[in-house]
Amino acid sequence: MNATHDAPETLTQAGMTSVALLVAGTFFMENLDGTVITPAIPQMAASFAVPPVALNTGVSAYMLTLGIFIPVSGWIADRFGARKVFASAIALFTLASLLCALAPTLSTFVLTRILQGIGGAMMVPVGRLVVLRVTPKERLIHAIAMLTWPALVAPVLGPPLGGWLSEHANWRWIFWLNLPLGVVACGLAWILVPRARGNRALRFDWTGFVLSGAALFCLLYVAELLGRAHIAGFEALALAVVGVALLVSVARHLKRTPHPMVDLASLDVPTFAVTIWGGSLFRMGVSAVPFLLPLMFQIGFGYDAFKAGALLMAVFAGNLAMKPMTTSILKRFGFRRVLIVNGLLNAATIAACATVGATMPLALVCVILFLSGMTRSMQFTALNTVAFADIEQTAMAAANTLFSAAFQLAMGLGIALAAIAWRVGGLVATAGASPAAPFRVAFLIVAGAALIGVWDSVRLNPRAGEHVARRAGKKA
């Protein structure tokens, strides 16, 4: 996809930081809305006079819509201009949040969640593209670190926040809270984001859009099915086969068509490719852990929902503690060494969750979760930064779109990995074993997947991304 747009305006350091913080805030809104609903499902079901299981449609609609529309985000940004699309996406997401809060029936709610998903699908990748275009290489680590925290924090804060709101207020407040944030963010987008002219001569790749949307829909729906309480069986297997076949078809199409919706040339850049292949396995592991931990604490150890959710705050604390050290660590040791060593530590902390027991001191449990949060944060920032270290500005939109689609798919499949691993754990656990035994097996399986993902980093050039880390160190 070849686009022409105005060169980005030169921003001051404060201006670049403001743009990154604005985009991070919108990322947090989008990520939070994907996780905050689950604890509120019983109250929402009662409000709509439907069984709780029926709310799965509303939860799934949002994630599936993200998967379908993310691939088109790069083309839309290049066609109409990133600032205009980003601000419009925030406005659409905010309007959809209002409609979700006002929804009188389940069917209306599902439709408004689809609308919200379209806004989120534009808001997240286009927001990242805005940051990548206004940020020079020497500021890339700092900017990406700001964009990383929503994906780490939202899955941890979402469930307890949703539970608290549904218990002490009303589930509709989950969406009311987006309104003032969305209005402020939309206004700031027009003020802070530099204007760029779109290329109205760009052709739209309808075949690529349909194939990619259908592939991501199938694969993410498989993740949804496997993440539910009951094994989906033949339906999930059939959808997985169809999804993979469509993925192969769209890859062939994008390589052959003269005007692809997403240019796959970025996959030839080693520092980008490592974030798609090995990085996806890491993200699957990261996504699986917040799914498994609360279940193990409640089902395995008998903790109440609040205590189980509160323990996850140790992961959040680890995320925050690592942030100030990220740049100096990457500058001193380089991306390849950090990705390998920290990747091994991340897999080890996931495996360490298998050792947690009901009699283990809570302080030790918190230490394990805190260290897990630190390694998650470091790996996220390193991967997300090195991904764009060697990407030229002209290829940034296509690379960002591909990155966003892979990210969404990996995070969704992480839930499926967790559910499958838990069920495998139930099958291999001996008779009379502790209720926590299946979770111990599950954590070891998830740790194994994260460990395999490190192999891609081993194959990186020892000096990969060195220019980014070196220049970041000079500016720090």
N, C-alpha and C positions, 0 to 999 in steps of 0.2 A: 504494500500500500504506500504509494508515494504521495506525500502531501506537501503543500507549500503553505507556510504561515509566517507571519511577521516574526522577526527575531524578538525574543522576550526582552522586556524592559530590564534595565539594570536596577536591581533593588539593593538597598542597604542591607547590612547583616540583620538589623532589626526587622526590616521588611520581609526578608526571607524567613526569619523565625516566626513572624506573625502569620505568614501564609501556611507554614508547616503546622503551627498550632491550630489554625482554623480547620485545615484538612483533617488533622488528628481528631478534633472534636466531632466532625461529621462522621468519621470512621467509627468513633465510639458509639454514636447514636445508632448507626447501622448494625454494628456488631452486637450491641446490647439488645436490640429488638429481635435478634435471632435466638437469644437465650433466655430472655426475661419472662417469656410467656409460660413456659412449661409448668412452674409451680402454681400458676394462677388458673390452670385448666379446669380444676373442679368448680371454682367459683364462676368461671366463664360459661361452663356447661350448664350450670344452674340458671344463669342469667338468660341463656338462649333456650332453655328447656329441652336440652338434648343430652344424650349420654356423654360422659367425658371422652370416650374413645372417638367420638365424632369430631372433636376439636383437632385431631391429628391433621385433618384437611387444612385447617387454617395455619397450622405450624408448617406443614409441608409446602403450602402454596408460596410462602415467602421465599424459602430456600430454593425451590425449583425455578421460580421466576428469576431470581438472581442468576442462576446457572444459564438460563436461556438467553438473557439479554446482556450479560457481561461481554460476550464476544463482539457485539456490535458497538461497544462503547468507544473504541479507538476510532472507528470510521466516523461516528457522529461528532467526536471532538475535533477531528481534522476537517470535517465538512462544515461545521457551524462555528467553530472556535471554542477552545477549552473553557474560557471564563463564562461564556453564555450557557454552555451545556452544564457546567458545574453548578452555577447559580440556579438554573432551571431544575436540575435534579434535586437540589436541596428544597426548593419550593414544592416540587411534586411529592417528595418524601414527607414534608411537613403537612401538606394538605391531606395526604393519605392517612397520616397519623390521626388527624382530626376526624376523618371519616371512620377510621377504625374505632375510635372512642365513642362515636355516635351510633355505631352499627346496632340495629335493633334485632337482627336475626343472624344465624350462622352463615347463611348464603351471602348476605350482604357483607359480613365480616371477611369472608374468603375473597370476595371481589376486591375489597379495599386492601387486603393484604397483598394481592397480586399487584395492585397499583403501587403500593409501598415498595414492593420488590423491584418494580421497574425503576423507581426513583433511586433505590439503593444500588442497583446494577450500574447506573450511570454515575452516581455520586462517588463511589469508592474508587474505581479505576481512573476516572477522569480527575478526581482530586489528587491521586498519586501522580498522574501525568503533569498536572499543574506544578506540583512541587519539583518534579524531576526537571522540568523546563526552566524554572527560575533559579535552581540551585546549581552552582558550579561544583566541580568534582571535589574541591577541597572542603566543601561544606556538606557533602553527601552523607557521611556517617552520622553527623548531628541531625540532619533532616530525617533520615530513615529511622533513627532511634525514636524520634517523636511519633512517626507514623506506626511504629511497631507496638507501642503500648496498648492501643485499643484492642488488638487481636489477642493480647495476652490477658488484659484485665477484664474485658467484657464477659468472657465465659466463666470467670471466677465470681464477679459481682452480680451478674445477671440473675441466676437462680435465687440467691438470698434476697435480692431486691424485689424480685417478682413475688416471692413468698410473703415478704413483709407488707408490700402494698396490698396484696389480695386479702391478707389477714386483718390489717389495721385500717385500710381505706377501702378502695374499690379497684377492681382490675382495670377499669377504664383509665385510671391515673397512669398506668404504664405508657399510654399513648398521649395523655394530656401533657406529660412532662416534656415531650418532644416539641411542643408548639413554641414556647418562648425561645428555646435553643435554636429551632429551625429558623424562626424569623430573624434572630440576631445573626445567625450564620449566613443566611441569604444576603442580608444587607452588607455584611463584611466581605462576602465574596465579590460583590460588585466594586467595593472600595479597594480591596487589597490585591486581588488577582489581576495581573497585567492583561491588557486586551490583546488578543491575537486574531488576525483575520483568517477565516476558514477558506478552504478551497472548494468552491461550489462546483467544480468540474469533476470531482471524484465520483466514480461509478460505484453503485452498491452491488455487492456480491450476494445475490439472493440465495444461490445454491449453497454457498458457504455458510450463510446465516441459518438456513433451515437444517442443514446437516449437523452443524456444530451445536445448535440449540437442541435438536433432538437427541444427540449423543449425550450432552451434559444432563438433559432432563432424565434420560433413562438411568444413567449412572448415579445421579444424585437421588433418584427415587429408590433405587436399590439400597442406597445408604439409609434412606428413611425406613424402608421396610425392615432391614436387618437391625435397625436401632430400636424397633418396637419390642414389646414383651414376648411376642410369639414369632416363631420362625416362619418366614414368608414362603419357603419352599420353592416350588416350581416357578411361581411368578417372578421371584427375585432372580433366579437363575436365567430364565428366559430374557428378562430385561437386561441383565448383565451382558449376555451374549449379543443382544441387539445393540446395546450401547457401545460395546467394544468394536463391533462391525461398523457402526456409524462413525466412530472415532477414526478408524482406519480409512474409511471413505473420505472423510473431510480432510484428513492429512494429505491424501493423494490429490484431491481436488485443489487444495490451497497451493500445492507445489506446481500444478499444471496450468492453472488459470492465469491470464495476463494481469488481472486486477483482483487479487485475493483480498478478502475481507481482513485477514490477518496474515502478514508475511512471516513465514516460518524461518527466515534466514537467521534470526537471532539465536536459534538453536545450534548454529554452527560456532557461536562464540562460547568457549569453554566456561568462562565465568558466569555466563547466563544459564547454560545448559545444566550446570551442577545444581542450580536452585530449582530447576524443573524436575529433574529425576531424583537425585538423592534428597534434595530439599523437600520434595513432596512426601517422602517416607518420614522425614523428621516431623513435618506438619501433621501427618496422620497420627503419629505418636503423641504430639502435643494436644491434639484434639481429643484423643482417646482418654487421656488421664483425667480431665475434669468430669468426664462421663462416668468413669469407673470409681473414682475415689468416694464421692458421696454415697453411691450405692453400697460400696464395701462398708463404709462407716455405719450406714443404717441397717442393711440386711445382715452383714457379717458380724457387727459388734453391737447392734441394737441402739445406736445413737439416735436422738431425735433429729429432725431436719435442720433445725437451727444450729445445733452443735456441729453437725456434719458440714454445713455451709460455712460456719465460722472457721473451721480448721483450714479451709481453702484460702483463708486470708493470709496464711503463712506463705503460700505460693505467690500471692500478690506482693507481699513484703519483699520476697526474693527478687521479683521483677524490678521493683523500685531500687533496691540496693545495688543492683548491677549497672543500672543506667549511667551513673557518673563515671564508672570505670571503663565503659565500653571503648571509647576512643583511644585511651592510653594503652589498653590491652591490644587492640588491633594494630596500633602504631608499632608497638614493641615486638610483637610476635608474628604479625602478618596474618592475612586471611586464611591461607591454607593450614598453617599450624593451629590456629584458633578453631577452625572448623573441625579439624581432626580430633584434637585433644578435648575441646568442649563437647563435641558430638559424642565422644566416648563417655564423658562425664554425664551427659544428659541421659544416655542409655542406662548408665549405672544407677542414676537417681530414680529412673522409672522402675528398674529391677528392684531397687531398695524398697519401693512401696510394697513389694510382695512380702517383706519381712515384718511389716507393721502388724501388730497384734493387739487384742483388746487389753492385755496387761502391760503393754509397752507404755512407759511414761509419756505423757502428752508433750513434754518438752522435747523428747527425742523425736516424736512424730513430727513436731513443728520444724525441727532442724532438717529432717529429711525433705519436707515439703518446701522449706525455705531454699535449700540448695537446689532443688528441682526448679524452683522459680528463677533462680539466678542463671542456671544453665539454659533454660528455655529462652530467657531474655537475650542472652549473649548470642545464641545460635540464630535466633530470629533476626536480630540486627545485622549480624555478619552475613547471613544468606541474602537478606533483602538489599543490603548495600552492594555486595559484590555482583549481584545480578545485573546492575546497571553501570558497573564501573567501566566496562569496555564497549558500551552501546553508544553509537553516535546519535546526536540529536535528531537527525532525520529518520532514524529507525526507532526512536523512543516510544512513539504511540503504539506501534505494532508489538514491540517487546513488552510494554506495559499491559496491553490487552491479553497477550498470551500468559503473562505472569499472573494476572488477576484470575483468569479462567482456571489455571492450574491450582492456584491457591484455594479458590472456592471448592474445587473438586476434591482436593486433598483433605481439607478440613471436614467436608461432608463424609468422605470415605473413612476418616478417622473414627467417626461414631460407629460406622459399620464394622471396622476392625475391632473396636472395643466390644461390641455386641457379640461378634463371632468368637473372639477370644474368651469371653465370659462363658459362652455356651460350650466351647471346647473344654474349658476348665471344669464345667459341671459334668461333662462326660467322663473325664479322666479322674475326677476326685473319687477317692475310695468311699465305700459305704461307711456311714457314721462319721465322716469327716466334718470338720467345722464348717459353718455356713460361709466363712471367709475363704475357704480353700479354692473354690472356683476363681475368685478374684486374684488370688496369688498366682495361679497359672496364667490368668489373663494378663497381668502386669509383665510377666516374663515373656509372653508372646509379643506384646507391644514393644517391650524393650528390644527384642530381637529385630523387629522391623526397623526401629530407629537406628540400631547398630548397623544394619545392612546399608542404610542411607549414607553412612560415613564413607563408604568405599569410593563414592564419586569424588569426595574431597581429597582422598589420597592421590587421585590421578591428576589433580590440579598442578599447574606450574608452581614451584615454591615462591615465585615472585608475583603470583596472581593478585591483582588489585593493589599492588604495592604503591602505585602512584597516588591512589586515593587515600590510603592510610598515611603516607608520608606527608602529603599536602594538608591532610586534616590535622596532623600533629603540629605542623607549623602554625596553623590558624588557631589551635586550641588555646 
